[in-house]
């Protein structure tokens, strides 16, 4: 089985944002569900006071971005839909549903409509970057 350059780039766009989002959760001053679950790791890391945009929205943005590339990578070309529409819709709907579930008392987290804006922005940016990756890999193949 050969791993294409495109798939390698997609995999990097899954792993790096997940790690960066986790790092933000583990190093921000406020406790989160993730930092509580990984409290032993959190103790070994510095506390970083991030700017508000990073502190409140970056992890959600990064994880949604990663979800887009994860779906794009795992669904492959036959299931992605024309122009990645399936991946765009599934990622956007999943993000909105997970954020909206936080309105329920039984679901952990704090609902914030700006999180939805950040997540939908992540979908758009991930799509644009996936198009650039596709074009670059196609041009290198033909050239």
N, C-alpha and C positions, 0 to 999 in steps of 0.2 A: 504494500500500500504506500503510495507516494503522497506526501503532504505538500500541497502546493504553496507557493509564496503567499497567495491570497489568503488561504486558510491559516497560515502562520500569522499573518498580520491581523486577521480576525481574532485569533486566539490571544494575541497580545492585547487587543482591545477588549477582551473579556477579563483577563487576569490583572492587568495593571490597574484599571479603575477599581476593581474589587479590593485589591490590596490598599490602594490609596484611600478609599472610603473607609475601610476597616481602620487604617491608621488614624484617620480623623476622629472616628468614634472613640478609639482607645486613648487618644491624647488630649481631647478637649476637656476643659475643667468640669463640665456638667456630667453627671452619671447618666448612662443610657442603658437600655436593656442589653445591648451588645457588650458594653464595657463591664456590666455586672456579671454577665456570663463568662467573660474572659478576664476576670478581675486579677488573676495572678500575672497575666501578661501585661495588663495595664499598669501594675505596680512597677514594672521594669522600664516603663517608657516615661519620657518627660511630659509634663502638662504644658500644652501650648494654647495660648490665647489667640485664637484665629479671628480675622476680621468677620463681621457679622454674616456676610454672604457665604463665606466658607463654613463658618460654625453652624449655620442653620440649614443651608441648602446643598452644599457640595457633596456630601455623602449620598443623599438621595439622587442627585444628578448623576453621580458616578455609577451608582448601582443600576440605575435605569439604563444608562449608556451601555454598561456591561451586559445587561439583559438583552438589549437589542442585538449586540454582536453574538451573544451566546445562541440566541434563536436563529440568527442568520447563519451561523456556523453549523448548528445541529440540524436545522430544517433542510439545508442544502438547496440547490437550485430548483429542483422540481416542486418543492413545497413552499418556497419563499413567496410565491405570487408574483404577478407581473409588477416590475419596479419595486419589489420588496413590500408590497402593500400588506401581505399577510403578517410579515414581521412587524411592520409599523403599527398595525391595528392591535395585534396581540400584546405588544410591548406597552402601547398607550393605555389600552383597556386594563391590563394587569396593574399598571402603576396607579391609575385612577381608583380602581377597586381597592387595592391595598391601602391607599391613603384614606379613602372614604370609610373603610372598615374601622378606622380609628375613631370615628364618631360614636361607635358602639362602646359601651362601658367594658364589655368583656374582652375587647381587642386592645392590646397594649399600644401605647403611643399617643401622640397629641396631633389631632387633625390640624392641618394648616393648608389653606387653599394655595398659598404661594409654593408649597412643596409640589403641588400638581403642576404649577407653571414651570418650576424647575425640571420636573420629570418630563413634561411634554417638550420642553426645550432640548433636553438630552436626547429624546427620540429624534427630533429634527436634525440635530448636529450629528448624531450617530449615522443617520441615513446619509447625510451629505458626505461624511467621511467614508462610508462604505462605497458610495458612488465613486469617489476619488480613488480608493484602493482598487476597485474593479477596473477603472479606466487605466490606471498605471500598470496593473498586471496584464491587461489586454494589450497595451501598447508595447510592453516589453516582450510579450510572446510573439507579436507579429513583426517586431523590429529586429 
